[in-house]
């Protein structure tokens, strides 16, 4: 499990399992573990769409946010600036650890 801190100092846990992948698909409309034959892992698309990145992060962190009674809007408001990069890195590292060997190396770029 990877973590990041938002701009309000709250620590968020990023957990990626099949339940989380389904939640991201259903809530953010994004196939986080998807592969595009032409361009590779779909997760790289999130670099070009920061709103979608925050939507995906919100879906990943939804159980914790609900437990702490933090709305999607409050969550998103804390994800700006350098936090975007920190959160993206935590998500990529956690996604890589979800996959077996060859896919893990591919998503990390080695």
N, C-alpha and C positions, 0 to 999 in steps of 0.2 A: 504494500500500500504506500503510495506516494502522497505527499501533502504540499500545499502552498498556502500562503497567507494573503488575504485580500488587503485592500487599502485601509480597512478599518481594524486591521490586526487580528481578524478572525482566521483561525486555521481550518482549512478544508481538507478532508480526506478524499483522495481519488482512488476508488476501487473499481476495477473493471473485471467483470465476470459476465456470464451469459445473461443474467438478470439485468445488469447495468446496460449491456448492449441493446437489449430489447427496450429498455426505458428510453435510451437515447433515440432509438428508431421511432418509438411511439410519440415521444414528447417533442423532440427536436427535428424529426423527419430526416435523420441522417444515419447512414450505415457506417458507423465508426470503424468496424472491422472489414468494411467492403474493399474490394480490389477492382480497379478499372484496368482492363487488359492493355489499354493504350498508355495510360499515365501512371499506373502503379497504385499504391494505397490511396484510397479516397481521403484519408485523414489529412493529406497534404493540402487539399482544397481549403481547409480551414484557415490556412495562412492568408488567403485572399479574401476571406469573408469573416471579419472579426465579430460581427453580430451573430453569425451562425456558430462561431467558436464559443461565444458566451452562452448561447442556447444549449450547446452540447455540454459544456461544463455545468450549467445549471441542472440539466437532466442527470448528469453523473452524481452531482452533490445533493440531489433532491431529498433523499432520505434524511441526511444530516440537517438540511435546511428546514424540513418539516419538523424534525425533532426540536430544533431551536427556534421554531416559529418565525423563520425568516422568509419573506415572500420572494418570488422570482425577481421582482423589481429591485428589492433591497440587495439581493445577491448580485445582480448585474451591476448595480451602482458601485459595488466594491471591486469590480474587475476592470481596472483601467491601467494605463501606463505599463510599467515594468511587470506588474502582476499578470498581464496578459501573457507575457513570455514565460514567466515562472509557472503559471497554470498550464500552459501548452506543453512545456517540458515535462511536468509531472504527469500529464495525461499520456504523452508519447511513451515515457518510460514505463508507465503502468500498462499501457496497451501492449508494448513489446513483451512484457513479462507474462501477458495472457497467452501469447502464441508459443508454439514449440519452436525449437532451434532455427531452422532455415527461415521461417517467416519472421522470427524475432530479429535475426541479423538483417533481413531485408528492410524491416521498418526502421531500424536504427541506422541503416546505411553502411553496414559493414559485414 
